[in-house]
Amino acid sequence: MHFKNERIISHHFPTNWLLKSLDLNTCDFWICGYLQHVVFSGMIANVAELKTRIAQHIHNINKDTLRSVVEHDISWFELAAEKRWTAY
């Protein structure tokens, strides 16, 4: 498998993430971190099992959790707009 660098979401990615960035990816960071934690909590035998685990854990995220994440992000975006933060 080949993954292009521009699609990687990682704390260890060689490109620094701007602390005040208004990029609308915070939900992506949360969901990727959460899935990485739960999917890789045990050994994975093959790609089929990996795909199954990812699908299962996505399905198991409850609506209240997603709602909370979205509400937090909305609050953060409102604060950022109020402060007129910039990425530069």
C-alpha distances in whole Angstrom, upper triangle without the diagonal:
4,7,10,13,15,14,14,17,18,21,20,18,20,22,25,25,29,31,33,30,31,28,27,24,26,25,21,22,24,22,19,21,22,19,18,21,22,19,18,22,21,19,16,16,13,11,14,16,14,14,18,18,17,19,22,22,22,25,27,27,31,32,35,32,30,34,34,31,32,35,35,32,35,38,36,35,39,40,38,40,43,42,41,38,36,33,35
4,7,9,12,11,11,15,16,20,18,16,17,19,22,23,26,29,31,28,29,25,25,22,24,24,20,21,23,21,18,20,23,20,18,22,23,20,20,23,23,22,19,19,16,14,17,19,16,16,20,21,19,21,24,24,23,26,28,28,31,33,35,32,30,33,34,30,31,35,34,31,34,36,34,33,37,38,36,37,41,40,38,35,33,30,32
4,6,9,7,8,11,13,16,15,13,15,16,19,19,23,25,27,24,25,21,22,19,21,21,17,17,20,18,15,17,20,18,16,20,21,19,18,22,23,22,19,20,18,15,18,19,16,16,20,20,17,20,23,22,21,24,26,26,29,30,32,29,27,30,31,27,28,31,30,28,30,33,30,30,34,34,32,34,37,36,35,32,30,26,28
4,6,6,7,11,13,16,15,12,13,13,17,17,20,23,25,22,23,19,20,18,20,21,17,17,20,19,16,19,21,20,18,22,24,22,21,25,26,25,23,24,21,19,21,23,20,19,23,23,20,22,25,24,23,26,28,27,31,31,33,30,28,31,31,27,28,31,30,27,29,32,29,28,32,33,30,32,35,34,32,30,27,24,25
4,5,5,9,10,13,12,8,9,10,13,14,17,20,22,19,21,17,19,16,18,19,16,15,19,19,15,17,20,19,18,21,23,22,21,25,26,25,24,25,23,21,23,24,21,21,24,24,21,23,26,25,24,27,29,27,30,31,32,29,27,30,30,26,26,30,28,25,28,30,27,26,30,30,28,29,33,31,30,27,24,21,22
4,6,8,11,14,13,10,11,10,12,12,15,18,20,16,18,14,15,13,16,17,14,14,18,18,15,17,20,19,18,22,24,22,23,26,28,27,26,28,25,22,25,26,22,22,25,24,21,23,26,25,23,26,28,26,29,29,31,28,25,28,28,24,24,27,26,23,25,27,24,23,27,28,25,26,30,29,27,24,22,18,20
4,7,10,13,13,10,13,12,14,14,17,19,20,17,18,14,15,12,14,15,11,12,15,14,12,14,17,16,15,19,21,19,20,23,25,25,23,25,22,19,22,22,19,18,21,21,18,19,23,21,19,23,24,23,26,26,28,25,22,25,25,22,22,25,24,21,24,26,23,23,26,27,25,26,30,29,27,25,23,20,22
4,6,10,10,7,10,10,12,12,15,17,19,17,18,15,15,12,14,14,11,10,13,13,10,12,15,14,13,16,18,17,17,20,22,22,21,23,21,19,21,21,18,18,21,20,17,19,22,20,19,22,24,22,25,26,27,24,22,25,25,21,22,25,23,21,24,26,23,23,27,27,24,27,30,29,27,25,23,19,22
4,7,9,7,11,10,11,10,13,15,17,14,16,13,13,9,10,11,8,7,10,10,8,9,12,12,11,14,17,16,16,19,21,22,21,24,22,20,22,22,18,18,21,19,16,19,21,18,17,21,22,20,23,23,24,21,19,22,21,18,19,22,20,17,21,22,20,20,24,24,22,24,27,26,25,22,21,18,20
4,5,5,9,10,10,9,13,14,17,15,17,15,15,12,12,13,11,8,11,12,9,9,12,13,11,13,16,16,15,18,20,21,21,24,23,21,23,23,19,20,22,20,18,21,22,20,19,23,23,21,24,25,25,22,21,23,22,19,20,23,21,19,22,23,20,21,25,24,22,25,28,27,26,23,22,18,21
4,6,9,9,9,8,12,12,15,15,17,15,16,13,13,15,13,9,12,14,11,10,14,15,13,14,18,18,17,19,22,23,23,26,25,24,27,25,22,23,25,23,20,23,25,22,21,25,25,23,26,26,26,23,22,24,23,19,21,23,20,19,22,23,20,21,24,23,22,25,27,25,25,22,21,18,20
4,6,8,9,10,13,14,18,17,20,18,19,16,16,18,16,13,15,17,14,13,16,17,14,16,19,19,18,20,22,23,23,26,25,24,27,26,22,24,26,24,22,25,27,24,24,28,27,26,29,30,30,26,25,28,26,23,25,27,24,23,26,27,23,24,28,27,25,28,30,28,28,24,23,19,21
4,6,7,9,12,14,17,16,18,16,18,15,16,18,15,13,16,17,14,14,18,18,15,18,21,20,19,22,24,24,24,26,25,24,26,26,22,23,26,24,22,25,27,24,24,28,28,26,29,30,30,27,26,28,27,23,25,27,25,22,26,27,23,24,27,27,24,27,29,28,27,23,21,18,19
4,6,9,12,15,18,16,19,18,20,17,18,21,18,16,19,21,18,18,21,22,19,21,25,24,23,25,27,27,27,29,28,26,30,29,26,27,30,28,26,29,31,28,28,31,32,30,33,34,34,30,29,31,30,27,28,30,27,25,28,29,25,25,29,28,25,28,30,28,27,24,21,18,18
4,6,9,12,15,13,16,14,17,15,16,19,17,15,19,20,18,18,22,22,20,23,26,25,25,27,29,30,29,32,30,28,31,31,27,28,31,29,26,29,31,29,28,31,32,30,32,33,33,29,28,30,29,25,26,28,25,23,25,26,23,23,26,25,22,25,27,25,24,20,18,14,15
4,6,9,12,11,14,13,16,14,15,18,17,14,17,20,18,17,21,22,21,22,26,26,25,27,30,31,30,33,32,30,33,32,29,29,32,30,27,30,32,29,28,31,32,29,32,32,32,28,27,29,27,23,24,26,23,21,23,24,20,20,24,22,19,22,24,22,21,17,15,12,13
4,6,9,7,11,10,12,11,12,15,14,12,15,17,16,15,19,20,19,21,24,25,24,26,29,30,30,33,32,30,32,32,28,28,31,29,26,28,30,27,26,29,29,26,29,29,28,25,24,25,24,20,21,22,20,17,20,20,16,17,20,19,16,19,21,19,18,15,13,10,11
4,5,5,9,9,12,12,12,16,16,14,17,19,18,18,21,23,22,24,27,28,28,30,33,34,34,37,36,33,36,35,31,31,34,32,29,31,32,29,28,31,31,28,30,30,29,26,25,25,24,20,21,22,19,17,19,19,15,15,18,16,13,16,18,16,15,11,9,6,8
4,6,9,10,13,12,12,15,16,13,16,19,18,18,20,23,22,23,26,28,28,29,32,34,34,37,36,34,36,36,32,32,34,32,29,31,32,29,28,31,31,27,29,28,27,24,23,24,22,19,19,20,17,15,17,16,13,13,16,14,11,15,16,14,14,10,10,8,10
4,6,9,11,12,12,16,16,15,17,20,20,20,22,25,25,26,28,30,30,32,35,37,36,40,39,36,38,38,34,34,36,34,30,32,34,30,29,32,31,28,29,28,27,25,23,23,21,19,18,19,16,14,15,14,11,11,13,11,8,11,13,11,10,6,6,5,8
4,5,9,10,10,14,14,13,16,18,18,19,21,23,23,25,27,28,29,31,34,35,35,38,37,34,36,35,32,31,34,32,28,30,32,29,27,30,30,27,28,27,26,24,22,22,21,18,17,18,16,13,14,15,11,10,13,13,9,11,14,12,11,8,6,4,8
4,6,8,9,12,13,13,15,18,19,19,21,23,24,25,28,29,30,31,35,36,36,39,37,34,36,36,32,31,33,31,28,29,31,28,26,28,29,25,26,25,25,22,20,20,19,16,15,16,14,11,12,13,9,8,11,11,7,9,12,11,10,8,7,6,10
4,6,8,11,11,11,14,16,16,17,20,21,22,24,26,26,27,29,32,34,33,36,34,31,33,33,29,28,30,29,25,26,28,26,23,26,27,24,25,24,24,22,19,20,19,16,15,16,15,11,13,14,12,10,13,14,11,12,16,15,13,11,10,8,12
4,6,8,9,10,12,13,14,16,18,19,20,22,24,24,26,28,31,33,31,34,33,30,31,31,27,26,28,26,23,24,26,23,20,23,24,21,22,20,21,18,16,16,16,13,11,13,12,9,10,13,10,9,12,14,11,13,16,16,15,13,13,12,16
4,6,5,6,9,10,11,12,14,15,16,19,20,21,22,24,27,29,28,31,29,26,28,27,24,23,25,23,20,21,23,20,18,21,21,18,20,19,20,17,14,16,16,12,11,14,13,10,12,14,12,11,15,16,14,16,19,19,18,16,15,13,17
4,5,5,6,9,10,11,12,14,15,17,19,20,21,23,26,28,27,31,29,27,28,27,24,23,25,23,19,21,22,19,17,20,20,17,18,17,17,14,12,14,13,9,9,12,10,7,10,12,10,10,14,14,13,15,18,18,18,16,16,14,18
4,5,5,6,8,10,10,12,14,15,17,18,20,21,24,26,25,29,28,25,26,25,22,21,22,20,17,17,19,16,13,16,16,13,15,14,14,12,9,11,11,7,7,11,10,7,11,13,12,12,15,16,16,18,20,21,21,19,19,18,22
4,5,5,6,8,10,11,12,14,15,16,18,20,23,24,23,26,25,22,23,22,19,18,20,18,15,16,18,15,13,16,17,14,16,16,17,14,12,14,14,10,11,14,13,11,14,16,15,15,18,19,18,20,23,23,23,20,20,18,22
4,6,5,6,8,10,11,12,14,15,16,18,21,23,22,26,25,22,24,23,19,19,21,19,15,17,19,16,14,18,18,15,17,18,18,15,13,16,15,11,12,15,13,11,15,16,14,15,19,19,18,20,23,23,22,20,20,17,21
4,6,5,6,8,10,11,12,14,15,17,20,22,22,25,25,23,24,22,19,19,20,17,14,16,17,14,12,15,15,12,14,15,15,11,10,13,12,8,11,13,11,11,14,15,14,15,19,19,18,21,23,23,24,21,22,20,23
4,6,5,6,8,10,11,12,14,15,18,20,20,23,22,20,20,19,16,15,16,14,11,13,14,10,9,12,12,10,12,13,14,11,9,13,13,9,11,15,14,13,16,18,17,18,21,22,21,24,26,26,26,24,24,23,26
4,5,5,6,9,10,10,12,14,17,18,17,21,20,17,19,18,14,14,16,13,10,13,14,11,10,14,14,12,16,17,18,14,13,17,16,13,15,18,17,15,19,21,19,20,23,24,23,25,28,28,28,25,25,22,26
4,6,5,6,9,10,11,12,16,17,17,21,21,19,21,19,15,16,17,14,12,15,16,12,12,16,15,13,16,18,18,14,14,17,16,13,16,18,16,16,19,21,19,20,24,24,23,26,28,28,28,25,25,23,26
4,5,5,6,8,10,11,14,17,17,20,20,19,20,18,15,15,16,13,11,13,13,9,10,13,12,10,13,15,15,11,12,15,14,12,15,17,16,16,19,21,19,21,24,25,24,27,29,29,29,27,27,26,29
4,5,5,6,8,10,12,14,14,17,17,15,16,14,11,11,12,9,7,10,10,7,8,11,11,10,13,16,17,13,13,17,17,14,17,20,19,18,22,23,22,24,27,27,27,29,32,32,32,30,30,27,31
4,6,5,6,8,11,13,12,16,16,15,16,14,11,12,13,10,9,12,13,10,11,15,14,13,17,19,20,17,17,20,20,17,20,22,21,20,24,25,24,25,29,29,28,31,33,33,33,30,30,27,30
4,6,6,6,10,12,13,17,18,17,18,16,13,15,15,11,11,14,13,10,12,15,14,13,16,19,19,16,17,20,19,17,20,22,21,21,24,25,24,26,29,29,29,32,34,33,34,31,31,29,32
4,6,5,8,11,12,15,16,16,16,13,11,13,12,9,9,12,10,7,10,12,11,11,14,17,18,15,16,20,19,17,20,23,22,22,25,27,26,28,30,31,31,33,35,35,36,33,34,32,35
4,6,7,9,9,12,13,12,13,10,7,9,9,6,6,10,9,7,10,12,12,13,16,19,20,17,18,22,21,20,22,25,24,24,27,29,28,29,32,33,32,35,37,37,37,35,35,32,35
4,5,7,7,11,12,12,14,11,9,12,12,9,9,13,13,11,13,16,15,16,20,23,23,20,21,24,24,22,25,27,26,26,29,31,29,31,34,34,34,36,39,38,38,36,35,33,35
4,7,9,13,15,15,16,13,11,14,14,10,12,15,13,12,15,17,15,16,19,23,23,20,21,25,24,22,25,28,26,27,30,31,30,32,35,35,35,38,40,39,40,37,37,35,37
4,6,10,12,14,15,11,11,14,13,10,13,16,14,13,17,18,17,19,22,25,26,23,24,28,27,26,29,31,30,30,34,35,34,35,39,39,38,41,43,43,43,40,40,38,41
4,6,9,12,13,10,10,13,13,11,13,16,16,15,18,20,19,21,25,28,29,26,27,31,30,28,31,34,33,33,36,37,36,38,41,41,40,43,45,45,45,42,42,39,42
4,6,8,9,6,6,10,10,9,11,14,14,14,17,19,19,20,24,27,29,26,26,30,30,28,30,34,33,32,36,37,36,37,40,41,40,43,45,45,45,42,41,39,41
4,7,8,6,8,11,11,11,14,16,16,17,19,21,21,23,27,30,32,29,29,33,33,31,34,37,36,36,39,41,39,40,44,44,43,46,48,48,48,45,44,41,44
4,6,5,6,9,10,11,13,15,16,17,19,20,21,23,27,30,32,29,29,33,33,31,33,36,36,35,38,40,39,39,43,44,42,45,48,47,47,44,43,40,43
4,5,5,6,9,10,11,12,14,15,17,18,20,22,25,28,30,27,27,30,31,29,30,34,33,32,35,38,36,37,40,41,40,42,45,45,44,42,40,38,40
4,5,5,6,9,10,11,12,14,16,17,18,21,24,26,29,27,26,30,31,29,30,34,34,33,36,38,37,38,41,42,41,43,46,46,45,43,42,40,42
4,5,5,6,9,10,10,12,14,15,16,19,22,25,27,25,25,28,29,27,29,33,32,32,35,37,36,37,40,41,40,42,45,45,45,43,42,39,42
4,5,5,6,9,10,11,12,14,15,17,21,23,25,23,22,26,27,25,27,30,29,29,32,34,33,33,37,38,37,39,42,42,41,39,38,36,38
4,5,5,6,9,10,11,12,14,16,19,22,24,22,21,25,26,24,25,29,29,28,30,33,32,32,36,37,36,38,41,41,41,38,38,35,38
4,5,5,6,9,10,11,12,15,18,21,23,21,21,24,26,24,26,29,29,29,31,34,33,34,37,38,38,39,42,43,42,40,40,37,41
4,5,5,6,8,10,10,13,16,19,21,19,19,23,23,22,24,27,27,26,29,31,31,32,35,36,35,38,40,40,40,38,38,36,39
4,6,5,6,9,10,11,15,17,19,17,16,20,21,19,21,24,24,23,26,28,28,28,32,33,32,34,37,37,37,35,34,32,35
4,6,5,6,9,10,14,16,19,17,16,19,21,19,21,24,24,24,26,29,29,29,32,34,33,35,38,38,38,36,36,34,37
4,6,5,6,9,12,15,17,16,16,19,20,19,21,24,25,25,27,29,29,30,33,34,34,36,39,39,39,38,38,36,39
4,5,5,7,10,13,15,13,13,17,17,16,18,21,21,22,24,26,26,27,30,31,31,33,35,36,36,35,35,33,36
4,5,6,9,11,14,12,11,14,16,14,16,19,20,19,22,24,24,25,27,29,29,31,33,34,34,32,32,31,34
4,6,8,10,13,12,12,15,17,16,17,20,21,21,23,26,26,27,29,31,31,33,35,36,36,35,35,34,37
4,6,9,11,10,11,14,15,15,17,19,20,21,23,25,26,27,29,30,31,33,35,36,36,35,36,34,38
4,7,9,7,7,11,12,11,13,16,16,17,19,21,22,23,25,27,27,29,31,32,33,31,32,31,35
4,6,6,7,9,10,11,13,15,16,17,19,20,22,23,25,26,27,29,31,32,33,32,33,32,36
4,5,5,6,8,10,10,12,14,15,16,18,20,21,22,24,25,27,28,30,31,30,31,31,35
4,5,5,6,9,10,10,12,14,15,16,18,20,21,22,24,26,27,28,30,29,31,31,34
4,5,5,6,9,10,11,12,14,15,17,18,20,21,23,24,26,27,28,27,29,28,32
4,5,5,6,9,10,11,12,14,15,16,18,20,21,22,24,26,26,25,27,26,30
4,5,5,6,9,10,10,12,14,15,16,18,20,21,22,24,25,25,26,26,30
4,5,5,6,9,10,11,12,14,15,17,18,20,21,23,24,23,25,25,29
4,6,5,6,9,10,11,12,14,15,16,18,20,21,22,21,22,22,26
4,5,5,6,9,10,10,12,14,15,16,18,20,20,20,21,21,25
4,5,5,6,9,10,11,12,14,15,16,18,20,19,21,22,26
4,5,5,6,9,10,11,12,14,15,17,18,17,19,20,23
4,5,5,6,9,10,10,12,14,15,16,15,17,17,20
4,5,5,6,9,10,10,12,14,15,15,17,18,21
4,5,5,6,9,10,10,12,14,14,17,18,21
4,5,5,6,9,10,11,12,11,13,14,18
4,5,5,6,8,10,10,10,12,13,17
4,5,5,6,9,9,11,13,15,18
4,5,5,6,8,9,12,14,17
4,5,5,6,5,8,11,13
4,5,5,7,9,12,15
4,5,8,11,14,17
4,5,9,12,14
4,6,10,12
4,7,9
4,5
4
